[in-house]
Amino acid sequence: IFGLKQNWWFDGRTDVIESTRAAYDFLTQLHSKFGSWELALAAYNAGPGAVQRSINRNLAEGLPADFWSLRLPSETMSYVPRFLAMAQLIKSPESFGVSLRPIMDQPYFRVVDTNGQIDLESAASLAGVSLKELYQLNPGFNRWATDPEGPHRLLIPASLPTDFAQEISALPAPERVAAENYTVKKGDTLFKVAK
C-alpha cells in the first residue's frame, strides 16, 4: 500500500528511510481520515477498520466518538495514553522530575549514492567501518550485496570523510560485486561449480 519494496535482496519494511517514510505517510493518512492524533495512533495500533467500527458503533448508540469514549482492544487503550505520556515527558521532563540525557541535534548517518549494486563487505572496507555497523545502518538489505535494481544508496556514519561517495563511484565493475552468475552445464557437479 505504501510502496515498500520487498524481494530477495531488499525489504523496505526494515529499511530506515523507507519504513520511516511509510510510517509517516500512514500516520498522515490516518490523521486525515479520523481528524485527531489520538484516533490516528489508535488506528496505527489496532488498524483503521477496528477504529472505524468502534466509531460507527458509538455513533449508532448516540455516544461520543472520540478516542476516550471508544471500546477498543485493551492493548490499544494502553498504547495511545502511553504514547501521549511519553511525548509529554520528552517535551518537559523537568515537570515530572526527570532528567533526560541531551541528544545532540545532528545527523548520525548520511546517504551515499552507490551508482549501482555493491558488495556490502567491499563498501564497509572502503568506508572503514565494520560490516556489522554497515548492516545495522542498512537493515533493509537482506543479502551480501545491495539490490541490483536499487535502491542504489547506503547509509553511512555522518562522521566518515566525504570522499567515500567518490571512492564508491570510482570502483570498477569487477570490484563492486564479488560474484558472478553461472549457468549449470551438463556434467557439472556441485563440487566443480563450488570450486
FENKA-V624377 format. One record per helix or strand. SS is the DSSP state (~ for helix, > for strand). FROM is the first residue (numbers start at 0). TO is the last residue. If there is no record, write none. Layout:
# FENKA-V624377
ss->SS from->FROM to->TO
ss->SS from->FROM to->TO
This chain:
# FENKA-V624377
ss->> from->5 to->5
ss->> from->9 to->10
ss->~ from->15 to->33
ss->~ from->36 to->45
ss->~ from->47 to->59
ss->~ from->66 to->68
ss->~ from->73 to->90
ss->~ from->92 to->95
ss->> from->108 to->112
ss->> from->118 to->118
ss->~ from->119 to->126
ss->~ from->130 to->136
ss->> from->140 to->140
ss->> from->144 to->144
ss->> from->152 to->156
ss->~ from->163 to->169
ss->~ from->172 to->175
ss->~ from->189 to->193
